[in-house]
Every structure is written in C-alpha cells, then in structure tokens.
Amino acid sequence: MAERDPMKADYNDIICFISAVLGAQLSLYPTQRFLFVEISAMAKIPCSSKEKLEGGGISVCWYRRREGEGPTCIKKCLNDQNVSKLACKPETCGMTLEIYNVQQKESGDYYCAVKSSSYLIFNNGTTLIVGGKER
C-alpha cells in the first residue's frame, strides 16, 4: 500500500474543506418537512437562516422538484414587485415563499437556495401536498 503524500489533497478532502468553510459563512436551518394546503389557499414555505438572506451579494432562489423531474428555479427573490402567483417575503433571518391560489399541480418538493458569488447552499426542503377538489 502506497503512502499518501500529506501535501497532496484529493478531491474529497477539498470538497470537505470547502463545505466546512462555506457552512461557517452561511447555514440554513431545517424547515417544516411537509406542508398540507387546500386547493385555492395560500401556501407559505419558510427558509430560515442564522443570517439575513438579502443584500450583501446574497440572493435567494426557490426551486421546485416534481416526481420524475429535476429541480427547476421557479422564483428569484430579487425585487419582488411583480407578484402574481409567487412572492418572496423577507423575514428577520430567512425568507418565505408564498404561493397564491395553490393548485394540485403545484404539489412537489420546494427548496430555497442561497447564492453568493462563490457558492450555492440549499436547505433540506419542504414537500407541499395540495388536497381537496379543484374549483
């Protein structure tokens, strides 16, 4: 068995180091795992952090992943003045995604992602389950 050169880091070491450094800069708390909402109601999906999630080169984007599909960015929380179906509501230490007049097709897994110039961190996600009869 060959000895490992301590001056040469492998890919896993580098990833672990980067994750540890970035995790110290910004971390997202676990969110509500499941959210049940009736059709036509408003869904509020939280994203919590130790730090404020706006300004300072940090931006938030909400992703949705439906069964059999990859995640898709559905809302960027920049200037939230054009609100029709989705809105980002800043909290003291976090951001909430509001979905108005929710329908069954909007069921799925929702993740907030915090992006800075050099990294992207996702929360653990919330599964939105929409029930009831469509009108």
Secondary structure, DSSP 8 states (H G I E B T S, - for coil): -----TT---HHHHHHHHHHHHHHH--B----SEEEEETTS-EEEEEEBSS--SBTTBEEEEEEE-TTS--EEEEE-S-TT--SSEEEEEETTEEEEEESS--GGG-EEEEEEEE-SS-EEE---EEEEEES---
